[in-house]
């Protein structure tokens, strides 16, 4: 009768387990803890789980890849390219001409940003216009319905009031079977605005068609920014307070998890991703053009438990590749280079391919898009181009 298992057999068995199960088995013994905690073992385990190819219904094709970018030659035009997930061939390209930006000094904006794809969910895109402060819902597969502009913020707050938008999130509530948008803003009033600040949280339900204020505690120091991710009815921000903040669309509450380690946002950029049902975070230096440019990707196996952050990969990058966007099939990374061009980079073979898509620097984003017939009624027509 065997009283122990050979190490190679243990490794083979553990390598078949889902990542979230591994964290529970680290307490079995010191040997298992050391093995599971080894970054090489963990990386191989995730690779074996086919994390890079989305789950598909055999009766339906793979989702498309959506690439959004601000036009280099017209800053008020946004380009949406839809690529085949399998071949990366362009299926369709839709340009949108945005309305003129109003003169409004009551809101704080982000320089050099126009339109942000907040999230893509079940064929619906949520877009935020930094210039007009408008939030749109849009199904590109039903262009005749146009973009639906949600009820806006106040365009003319009373004198002495400054409004800071801290974050916008979008997703599908599996409990109510409804699409929801959440927005968090900070309102500063009075002559000493830094001392009279209130945070407000509102939720828009598509089935209701209006915003409602909710009584919920916003995490201390929350500054959501726009480096976000969403899946399974939860929306995630990384905050400058070095925490990951999640909003659950079913319970309509916030939850937090500290970063895996303290890396100053002044010197390091952070990018949230989703890998095999887990939240992942890319950490890379802000300064570009360095020979020793490196990229760390951490995976959070259990939200709320800081110790469950596990290093997935640490790779060197060519100095001109500056921003990771998302993974593709076999671990290749979509990245933006220093010229604002979309590049597919294989960190294992160190090969690359320019995908002939470009935009204003730091405007490129890549997301999964599943075509659907869901219509968002009451749309606002913007001038567009070819349709899906």
C-alpha positions in Angstrom: 0.0 0.0 0.0 1.4 3.4 -1.0 2.0 5.8 1.9 3.0 8.6 -0.3 2.6 9.8 -3.9 5.7 10.4 -6.1 6.3 14.1 -6.6 5.9 14.0 -10.4 2.4 12.4 -9.9 1.5 15.1 -7.4 2.5 17.8 -9.9 0.5 16.1 -12.6 -2.6 15.9 -10.4 -2.4 19.5 -9.1 -1.8 20.9 -12.6 -5.2 19.7 -13.6 -7.0 21.6 -10.8 -8.7 25.0 -11.4 -6.6 27.9 -10.1 -9.1 28.8 -7.4 -8.9 25.3 -5.9 -5.1 25.5 -5.7 -5.1 28.2 -3.1 -7.1 25.9 -0.7 -4.6 23.1 -1.1 -1.6 25.2 -0.1 -2.4 24.5 3.5 -2.0 20.7 3.1 1.7 20.7 3.6 4.8 22.8 3.3 5.8 20.9 0.2 2.4 21.6 -1.5 2.6 25.2 -0.4 6.0 25.7 -1.9 5.0 23.9 -5.1 1.7 25.8 -5.7 3.4 29.0 -4.7 6.0 28.6 -7.4 5.3 31.1 -10.2 6.4 28.7 -12.9 4.0 26.0 -11.7 1.2 28.5 -11.4 1.8 29.9 -14.8 1.8 26.4 -16.4 -1.4 25.6 -14.5 -3.2 28.6 -15.9 -1.9 27.9 -19.4 -3.3 24.4 -19.1 -6.8 25.8 -18.3 -7.1 27.3 -21.8 -7.6 30.8 -20.2 -7.0 32.7 -23.4 -9.8 31.3 -25.6 -13.3 32.3 -24.4 -15.9 29.7 -23.6 -18.1 29.1 -26.7 -21.4 27.5 -27.5 -20.8 24.9 -30.2 -23.9 26.2 -32.0 -22.5 29.7 -32.1 -19.3 31.3 -33.4 -16.6 32.7 -31.2 -17.1 36.3 -30.2 -15.5 39.1 -32.1 -12.6 41.2 -30.9 -13.6 44.9 -30.6 -10.7 47.4 -31.1 -11.6 51.0 -30.3 -9.4 54.0 -31.0 -9.5 57.8 -31.4 -8.8 58.8 -35.0 -5.3 60.3 -35.4 -6.6 62.7 -38.1 -9.8 63.7 -36.4 -9.9 63.8 -32.6 -13.7 64.0 -32.7 -14.1 60.7 -34.5 -13.9 57.3 -32.8 -13.1 54.1 -34.8 -14.5 50.7 -33.9 -12.9 47.7 -35.6 -14.5 44.3 -35.2 -12.0 41.4 -35.8 -12.5 37.7 -36.1 -11.3 36.1 -32.9 -9.8 33.2 -34.8 -8.0 35.0 -37.7 -7.9 38.6 -36.6 -9.3 39.6 -40.0 -11.4 42.8 -39.9 -15.1 41.9 -40.2 -16.4 45.5 -40.0 -15.3 49.0 -39.1 -17.6 51.7 -37.8 -16.5 55.3 -37.4 -18.6 57.5 -35.1 -18.4 61.3 -35.4 -19.0 62.8 -31.9 -21.0 65.9 -31.3 -19.0 69.1 -30.6 -17.8 69.5 -27.1 -19.5 72.3 -25.0 -17.7 74.9 -23.1 -18.1 73.9 -19.5 -15.7 74.6 -16.6 -17.7 72.9 -13.9 -16.3 69.4 -14.6 -12.8 68.0 -14.3 -11.8 66.0 -17.4 -8.9 63.8 -18.5 -6.6 65.3 -21.1 -6.3 63.8 -24.6 -9.3 61.4 -24.0 -12.6 61.6 -25.8 -14.6 58.4 -25.8 -14.1 55.5 -23.4 -15.6 52.0 -23.9 -16.6 51.3 -20.3 -17.5 47.7 -21.0 -18.9 45.2 -23.5 -21.6 42.9 -22.2 -23.9 40.6 -24.2 -23.7 42.6 -27.3 -24.2 46.0 -25.6 -21.4 48.6 -25.4 -21.4 51.3 -22.7 -19.6 54.4 -23.8 -18.6 57.5 -21.8 -17.8 60.8 -23.6 -15.3 62.8 -21.5 -16.0 66.0 -23.4 -19.8 66.1 -23.0 -20.1 63.9 -19.8 -22.6 61.8 -21.7 -23.0 58.0 -21.1 -24.3 56.0 -24.0 -25.6 52.4 -24.5 -25.2 51.0 -28.0 -25.6 47.7 -29.9 -23.5 48.0 -33.0 -25.4 45.1 -34.6 -28.6 47.2 -34.6 -27.3 50.5 -35.8 -30.7 51.8 -36.9 -31.6 52.2 -33.2 -28.6 54.5 -32.7 -26.9 55.3 -29.4 -29.0 55.7 -26.4 -27.9 58.7 -24.3 -28.7 58.1 -20.7 -30.1 61.0 -18.6 -27.2 63.4 -18.1 -25.4 65.1 -15.3 -26.5 68.6 -14.5 -25.0 70.8 -17.2 -25.0 74.0 -15.1 -24.3 73.3 -11.4 -25.0 76.2 -9.1 -22.0 78.7 -8.7 -19.2 77.4 -6.6 -20.0 73.7 -7.2 -17.4 71.4 -8.9 -18.3 67.9 -10.0 -15.7 65.2 -10.4 -16.7 62.0 -12.0 -14.9 59.2 -10.1 -16.0 56.2 -12.2 -18.6 54.6 -14.4 -19.4 50.9 -14.5 -21.6 48.7 -16.7 -22.7 45.1 -16.6 -25.6 42.6 -16.5 -27.3 41.8 -13.2 -27.9 38.0 -13.4 -30.5 38.2 -10.6 -32.8 40.8 -12.1 -31.9 39.9 -15.7 -31.2 43.6 -16.4 -28.4 45.7 -17.7 -27.2 48.3 -15.2 -24.9 51.3 -15.2 -23.3 52.7 -12.0 -21.7 56.2 -11.8 -19.8 57.6 -8.8 -19.2 61.3 -8.6 -17.7 63.7 -6.1 -19.5 67.0 -5.5 -17.5 69.8 -3.9 -19.5 72.8 -2.7 -18.8 76.2 -1.2 -15.8 78.6 -1.0 -13.5 76.0 0.5 -14.5 73.1 -1.8 -11.8 70.8 -0.5 -13.6 70.6 2.9 -17.2 70.3 1.7 -17.2 67.1 -0.4 -19.9 64.5 -0.9 -19.7 61.2 -2.9 -22.8 60.2 -4.7 -23.6 56.8 -6.2 -26.4 56.3 -8.8 -27.6 53.2 -10.6 -29.4 53.2 -14.0 -31.5 50.1 -14.8 -32.3 49.7 -18.5 -35.7 48.2 -17.6 -36.6 51.2 -15.5 -35.1 53.9 -17.7 -34.0 56.3 -15.0 -31.2 56.9 -12.4 -31.7 56.3 -8.8 -29.5 57.3 -5.9 -28.4 54.4 -3.7 -27.3 54.6 -0.1 -24.0 52.8 -0.2 -20.5 53.4 1.3 -17.9 54.3 -1.2 -14.4 52.9 -0.3 -12.2 55.4 1.4 -9.8 57.1 -1.1 -11.6 55.7 -4.1 -10.5 57.3 -7.3 -11.7 54.9 -9.9 -10.1 56.3 -13.1 -10.7 54.3 -16.3 -8.5 51.2 -16.1 -11.3 48.8 -15.5 -12.6 45.3 -16.1 -16.0 43.5 -15.9 -17.3 40.0 -15.7 -20.1 37.9 -14.2 -22.2 40.8 -12.9 -19.3 42.6 -11.2 -17.4 45.7 -12.3 -13.8 46.4 -11.2 -11.7 49.5 -10.9 -8.2 50.0 -9.8 -8.0 52.9 -7.4 -5.1 55.3 -6.9 -5.4 54.3 -3.2 -3.7 51.0 -4.3 -6.8 49.0 -3.9 -9.0 47.0 -6.4 -12.6 48.1 -6.0 -15.6 45.9 -7.2 -19.2 46.8 -7.5 -21.7 43.9 -7.5 -24.7 44.8 -9.7 -26.9 42.3 -7.9 -26.3 43.4 -4.3 -25.3 47.0 -5.4 -22.5 47.2 -2.9 -18.7 47.9 -3.1 -16.0 45.5 -2.1 -12.2 45.9 -2.0 -8.9 44.1 -2.1 -5.5 45.7 -1.6 -2.9 45.5 -4.4 -0.5 42.5 -4.3 2.3 45.0 -3.4 2.7 48.7 -3.1 3.9 50.2 -6.4 3.6 53.9 -6.7 1.1 55.1 -9.4 3.5 57.9 -10.1 6.1 55.4 -11.5 4.0 52.3 -12.5 0.9 51.8 -14.6 -1.7 49.2 -13.7 -4.1 47.5 -16.1 -7.0 45.2 -15.0 -7.8 42.1 -17.1 -10.0 39.0 -16.8 -8.3 35.6 -17.0 -10.3 32.3 -16.6 -12.9 33.9 -14.2 -10.2 35.6 -12.2 -9.2 39.3 -12.0 -5.7 39.9 -13.2 -3.5 43.0 -13.0 -0.7 44.0 -15.3 2.0 46.2 -13.6 4.6 48.0 -15.8 6.7 51.1 -15.6 5.3 54.4 -16.8 8.6 55.6 -18.4 8.8 54.3 -22.0 11.8 53.7 -24.2 13.8 51.8 -21.5 15.8 48.7 -22.5 14.8 47.0 -19.2 11.0 47.4 -19.7 9.3 44.6 -17.9 5.7 43.5 -17.4 4.3 41.7 -14.3 0.9 40.1 -14.4 -0.7 39.1 -11.1 -3.9 36.9 -10.8 -6.3 37.3 -7.8 -7.7 33.9 -7.0 -10.0 35.0 -4.2 -11.4 38.5 -4.1 -11.0 40.1 -0.7 -7.9 38.1 0.2 -4.7 40.0 -0.5 -2.6 36.9 0.0 -4.3 35.2 -2.9 -2.6 37.5 -5.4 -0.2 35.2 -7.3 2.4 36.2 -9.9 1.4 34.7 -13.2 4.2 35.9 -15.4 7.1 38.4 -15.4 8.5 39.1 -18.9 10.8 41.6 -20.6 9.3 43.7 -23.3 10.8 45.6 -26.3 11.2 49.3 -25.4 8.6 50.5 -27.9 5.8 48.3 -26.6 4.2 50.4 -23.9 0.7 49.2 -22.9 -0.7 45.7 -22.6 -4.4 45.5 -23.6 -5.5 41.8 -23.3 -4.4 38.2 -24.1 -5.2 36.3 -27.2 -5.3 32.5 -27.9 -2.0 31.1 -26.8 -0.7 33.7 -24.5 0.0 36.3 -27.1 -0.6 39.9 -25.9 -2.3 42.7 -27.7 -0.2 45.8 -27.0 -0.1 49.4 -28.0 3.3 50.6 -29.2 4.9 54.1 -28.8 3.2 55.2 -32.1 -0.3 54.3 -31.0 -0.4 51.2 -33.2 -1.9 47.8 -32.3 0.7 45.0 -32.0 0.3 41.3 -31.3 3.3 40.2 -29.2 4.3 36.7 -28.2 6.2 36.9 -24.9 7.4 33.3 -25.2 8.9 33.5 -28.7 9.5 37.3 -28.6 7.9 37.7 -32.0 5.4 40.4 -33.0 2.9 41.3 -35.7 1.6 44.8 -36.5 -2.2 44.6 -37.0 -2.5 47.7 -39.1 -4.8 49.5 -36.6 -3.8 52.7 -35.0 -5.2 55.7 -33.1 -4.3 58.6 -30.8 -1.7 57.3 -28.4 -3.2 55.7 -25.2 -6.7 55.5 -26.8 -6.5 51.9 -28.0 -8.6 49.3 -26.2 -9.4 45.7 -27.0 -12.5 43.8 -25.7 -14.6 40.8 -26.5 -17.8 41.5 -28.4 -20.7 39.0 -28.8 -23.3 40.0 -31.4 -26.9 40.1 -30.2 -30.3 41.4 -31.2 -30.9 43.3 -28.0 -32.2 46.8 -28.9 -31.6 49.8 -26.7 -34.7 51.9 -27.6 -34.8 55.7 -27.8 -31.4 56.0 -29.5 -29.6 59.2 -30.5 -28.3 59.1 -34.1 -24.6 59.9 -34.6 -23.0 59.9 -38.0 -21.6 56.4 -38.7 -20.1 54.2 -41.3 -20.2 50.5 -42.3 -22.2 48.2 -40.0 -21.8 44.7 -38.8 
